[in-house]
Amino acid sequence: MKQFSLIAGIRKELGKKANKGKSVGFVPTMGALHKGHLELVRRSVAENDITVCSIFVNPTQFNNKKDLELYPRNLQNDMKMLEDSGCDMVFTPEVSEMYPQGEEKVLDIDFGFLERTMEGKFRPGHFKGVATVVKKLFDIVEPHRAYFGMKDYQQLLIIRQLVEKLKIPVQIIPCPIVREADGLAMSSRNLRLTIGERTIAPHVFEVLDQARQKAGTMSVKELKKWTIKKIGENPELKVEYVEIVYSDTLIPVEKWDKKSNILALTAVYLGGVRLIDNLELFS
């Protein structure tokens, strides 16, 4: 496995005669890797000739400076995990490489309703920052396929729209949420949970799973209200939002339609850590 910190270096390697004509799979990450990331890498390895992973904590997608400072970083451990998973190349640029001369100008793309609801509403500017860095990385790696986890479901739809709007020749591959044995969705931010908080965190998924079982037995409005109340029964959990939406548009559902793909999505604070999760109610 080869590591590159400069754009010119990885571009040169990917452009070598031996690599030309080979399919490239790409897994963009912010590091602090877990089994969920590694599933993306393994899928890319299985479906492509070359797999590239990036590790870059992108400052333009953080609207909370403290969150950026506290984001977990463990490059040495990440590199070992990637090598063990069959990754071929790792791109680990500094901020100055991705944003020369301190320039952090974001893409001026209107994602419409997608960037104004849920994550977009509570993290203004977040998705423009995500789109900016993903576009930069796509331009550098020029992958045939790029792999994204479905835990960040709204982000997945934003990236799909980015690719469509800018006609970027890459196939976006969504991959299922990977969970701990107790149901907690794997996330780099879970590393920031205290031992006590870690025992509380699975309650979010437990409630979503109960909501899935109740879906259709009460109105959408009642189920949303029930879910918020049930999560909040633990005083350590502070619900930011719960939404029940159509999976292809994120438009809120008003009446149950079992023929449509419907998701429940939530963001919950546990101490200083923000947990997000989602679960399909109907498919």
SEDRENMAR-326596 format. One record per residue (C-alpha): residue in three letters; x, y, z. Coordinates in steps of 0.02 Angstrom, whole numbers, padded with zeros to 5 digits, always signed. Layout:
BEGIN
ALAXYZ...
END
This chain:
BEGIN
MET+00000+00000+00000LYS+00066+00171-00049GLN+00037+00334+00044PHE+00033+00506-00039SER+00017+00676+00043LEU+00033+00779-00117ILE-00094+00792-00258ALA+00045+00780-00388GLY+00109+00619-00310ILE-00054+00522-00313ARG-00100+00592-00485LYS+00067+00530-00552GLU+00043+00357-00477LEU-00134+00339-00545GLY-00075+00399-00714LYS+00063+00269-00731LYS+00055+00159-00884ALA+00031+00005-00774ASN-00125+00083-00699LYS-00205+00152-00856GLY-00365+00066-00907LYS-00391-00006-00733SER-00549+00029-00634VAL-00527+00140-00482GLY-00634+00130-00326PHE-00627+00272-00201VAL-00672+00284-00016PRO-00661+00462+00053THR-00647+00471+00243MET-00598+00588+00384GLY-00499+00451+00471ALA-00527+00375+00644LEU-00578+00223+00545HIS-00695+00087+00606LYS-00772-00073+00535GLY-00900+00028+00438HIS-00762+00115+00339LEU-00673-00050+00312GLU-00830-00127+00237LEU-00828+00013+00107VAL-00645-00023+00071ARG-00674-00211+00055ARG-00818-00184-00064SER-00711-00069-00170VAL-00571-00197-00172ALA-00694-00331-00230GLU-00767-00221-00368ASN-00616-00128-00436ASP-00436-00153-00494ILE-00369-00013-00384THR-00438+00052-00219VAL-00394+00225-00157CYS-00441+00292+00015SER-00422+00472+00072ILE-00400+00529+00251PHE-00433+00715+00270VAL-00524+00808+00408ASN-00606+00941+00301PRO-00622+01109+00390THR-00752+01182+00271GLN-00887+01059+00326PHE-00875+01100+00512ASN-00988+01240+00568ASN-00932+01208+00747LYS-00747+01249+00774LYS-00739+01145+00934ASP-00807+00993+00842LEU-00666+01012+00715GLU-00534+01025+00852LEU-00602+00873+00945TYR-00627+00762+00792PRO-00533+00597+00827ARG-00370+00572+00734ASN-00263+00413+00732LEU-00169+00403+00566GLN-00051+00263+00616ASN-00193+00148+00665ASP-00294+00198+00511MET-00149+00153+00395LYS-00132-00021+00470MET-00320-00053+00455LEU-00320+00002+00273GLU-00171-00106+00228ASP-00252-00258+00311SER-00411-00223+00210GLY-00322-00227+00042CYS-00319-00041+00003ASP-00191+00004-00131MET-00164+00191-00107VAL-00199+00315+00033PHE-00208+00502+00007THR-00171+00600+00167PRO-00156+00784+00119GLU-00130+00931+00236VAL-00260+01071+00237SER-00136+01181+00142GLU-00129+01053+00001MET-00317+01047-00022TYR-00344+01233+00009PRO-00187+01324-00051GLN-00143+01491+00031GLY-00280+01465+00160GLU-00415+01477+00029GLU-00572+01388+00088LYS-00695+01447-00043VAL-00844+01329-00054LEU-00938+01275-00209ASP-01084+01386-00249ILE-01213+01252-00287ASP-01395+01261-00235PHE-01450+01091-00172GLY-01624+01157-00139PHE-01730+01074-00006LEU-01596+00941+00024GLU-01480+01066+00107ARG-01613+01159+00205THR-01688+01015+00304MET-01622+00912+00450GLU-01430+00916+00444GLY-01435+01067+00328LYS-01550+01160+00446PHE-01449+01127+00603ARG-01276+01134+00523PRO-01284+01282+00403GLY-01151+01276+00268HIS-01106+01095+00309PHE-01160+01019+00144LYS-01076+01153+00038GLY-00916+01109+00130VAL-00944+00924+00099ALA-00980+00954-00086THR-00825+01062-00103VAL-00704+00933-00035VAL-00788+00785-00123LYS-00777+00878-00290LYS-00592+00915-00258LEU-00558+00733-00214PHE-00653+00668-00366ASP-00549+00784-00477ILE-00389+00717-00399VAL-00428+00530-00398GLU-00548+00521-00548PRO-00630+00362-00482HIS-00750+00252-00578ARG-00844+00211-00418ALA-00854+00299-00249TYR-00919+00218-00091PHE-01021+00304+00045GLY-01105+00237+00202MET-01292+00259+00223LYS-01277+00320+00403ASP-01246+00493+00328TYR-01399+00470+00219GLN-01433+00653+00181GLN-01250+00675+00133LEU-01268+00529+00012LEU-01412+00616-00077ILE-01314+00780-00083ILE-01166+00692-00165ARG-01279+00607-00291GLN-01351+00777-00336LEU-01175+00851-00346VAL-01124+00717-00471GLU-01282+00742-00572LYS-01272+00932-00576LEU-01087+00938-00624LYS-01097+00782-00735ILE-00951+00700-00644PRO-00917+00528-00721VAL-00922+00425-00562GLN-01043+00295-00497ILE-01098+00326-00317ILE-01114+00163-00221PRO-01218+00171-00060CYS-01170+00045+00074PRO-01277-00013+00223ILE-01251+00053+00399VAL-01132-00056+00500ARG-01184-00071+00682GLU-01107-00127+00844ALA-01177-00285+00924ASP-01294-00176+01030GLY-01361-00083+00877LEU-01263+00080+00890ALA-01219+00144+00717MET-01030+00144+00698SER-00958+00319+00692SER-00787+00397+00721ARG-00868+00515+00846ASN-00915+00365+00955LEU-00733+00368+01013ARG-00775+00528+01107LEU-00910+00445+01213THR-00869+00410+01395ILE-00892+00232+01460GLY-01058+00283+01537GLU-01118+00373+01380ARG-01072+00222+01274THR-01196+00116+01373ILE-01333+00246+01341ALA-01301+00276+01155PRO-01386+00115+01089HIS-01552+00180+01156VAL-01568+00287+00999PHE-01570+00135+00884GLU-01682+00037+01004VAL-01813+00174+00990LEU-01798+00185+00801ASP-01821-00004+00791GLN-01977+00009+00900ALA-02040+00150+00789ARG-02020+00037+00638GLN-02131-00092+00720LYS-02262+00041+00760ALA-02260+00120+00587GLY-02433+00113+00510THR-02519+00079+00677MET-02531+00265+00720SER-02523+00423+00616VAL-02355+00488+00554LYS-02371+00640+00667GLU-02408+00530+00818LEU-02261+00414+00782LYS-02141+00559+00764LYS-02202+00631+00930TRP-02189+00459+01013THR-02010+00434+00948ILE-01951+00603+01013LYS-02030+00569+01183LYS-01961+00392+01194ILE-01782+00444+01154GLY-01798+00588+01279GLU-01849+00469+01419ASN-01663+00456+01451PRO-01617+00627+01520GLU-01441+00614+01448LEU-01510+00613+01269LYS-01561+00779+01191VAL-01658+00759+01028GLU-01614+00887+00894TYR-01735+00816+00766VAL-01835+00664+00715GLU-01905+00662+00538ILE-02005+00533+00441VAL-01973+00559+00256TYR-01976+00485+00082SER-01804+00411+00054ASP-01777+00479-00121THR-01821+00661-00083LEU-01819+00681+00108ILE-01988+00765+00092PRO-02087+00735+00254VAL-02219+00599+00248GLU-02395+00655+00297LYS-02489+00491+00274TRP-02424+00313+00273ASP-02392+00238+00103LYS-02324+00061+00120LYS-02279+00058-00065SER-02151+00197-00041ASN-01978+00190+00035ILE-01993+00285+00200LEU-01855+00325+00324ALA-01848+00388+00502LEU-01695+00497+00531THR-01633+00574+00693ALA-01495+00677+00771VAL-01469+00666+00958TYR-01343+00745+01076LEU-01264+00636+01209GLY-01149+00743+01314GLY-01043+00837+01188VAL-01063+00705+01052ARG-01192+00719+00914LEU-01261+00550+00858ILE-01354+00528+00694ASP-01447+00374+00636ASN-01584+00318+00519LEU-01691+00166+00489GLU-01804+00111+00347LEU-01985+00099+00402PHE-02059+00038+00238SER-01967-00021+00082
END
